[in-house]
Every structure is written in structure tokens, then in C-alpha cells.
């Protein structure tokens, strides 16, 4: 199955593309609208779009940057259309960004960080190591520090519980990675429990991250 995947600078986004994105997220649970999408285009560097037969089926704002010297791939607002192909769309979406991470940070481990509201979205972290938070794991001091760094980067400094990684919402929609599993019952219960404390009305989110190891990223996505 082949999708058309394109990553470009957010400055090159056209109004028609933003409208296509708005159509995808209109019925989603994350509370996205065209106004929020426009703000994301100003806040992020890159946009990856996936099309199937010319129609937009998934997108993700992202940036490749260093935080305290550490290579990072950060995902901003993203959404995958709820179709039977959603897993393949997700793989195409993240795969293109992982390839760019290999080019930007050759021979370096890369931290991948984002915000989730649905346990099924952890599927985006498939292949990453030392994912946090994760069931049965007590975050180390450094992992807790990373949760705070990411909260600051995402504009939520001072609102994160660095033990649960839950960010208390301020009542407005946040730019989360909007994805849900085709079969919700397939999501392990202990993973779903990580989201039990989220208040949807307040727009709480869960900050999560994992590590793409240099050798693995090069083997899977290097040229």
C-alpha cells in the first residue's frame, strides 16, 4: 500500500491545505479547529502530510531541534483519519519524520516527544525504547526532568505532574497527537490506565516520550 507523503516548511502551507486538515479533525475528540491549526502553522517548523489517492488522510506538525544539546523530534498537533488504513497512515507519517531525524542527527540517539489524549496513540511510539510513562515503571529523576522540559517546550510550564506526566489543561484545546486504535479493546488495560486521570473538559494531556536509538534509526530509515 503506497501513500503520497510530503514534508515541507510550515511557511509554505496554503489556506486550502489548512482547510483539508480541518475537515479531518472536525469530528475528532481533541477540539481542533481552523483557528488552532493556523496557530500551529506559525508555531512549528515542519508539516508532514499523507495523502491517499490525492486526498489528505493524515498530518503532523513537527520540529527537529536540540534541547540542552539533546537531539529531539517533537510532534505538535497531528491527526490521522479514522479509516481502516489508519495504522498504515500512521506508519507513513512517522516514518518520513524519522528519516529526517536520521539526516539531521546522524549517529545520535533522538528523543521523540509529544502529547497524547488517547491510549491508542502510543502506537506512534512503536520501535522506540525507554518510553515514558509506561506501566509499572517509576520515572527516574532524569525522566521526570525531561517531562518538565517538554512541558515547558509545549507551553505548559508549571502545569505538569512529573510523576504521572499529566498536564493540567487550561480549558483550551492543546495541539496533541490525535490518533485512536481501530480496535480500542486491543490497547492494554495498564496503558489505558495512564490516561485515567485526564479531565477531557479541562483539556488535560499526557506528555510522553521515547528514544530512537541511532543504530536502529539508521538501519530502518537511513539511505
Secondary structure, DSSP 8 states (H G I E B T S, - for coil): ---EEEEEEGGG--HHHHHHHHHHHTTSTT---HHHHHHHHHH-SEEEEEEETTEEEEEEEEEEEEETTEEEEEEEEEEE--STTHHHHHHHHHHHHHHHHHHHTTTS-EEEEEEESSGGGGGGGTT-EEEES-TT----HHHHHHHHHHHHHTT-TT-EETTTTEE---SS----EE---SSGGGS-HHHHGGGTT--GGGT-EEEEEEEE-HHHHHHHH--
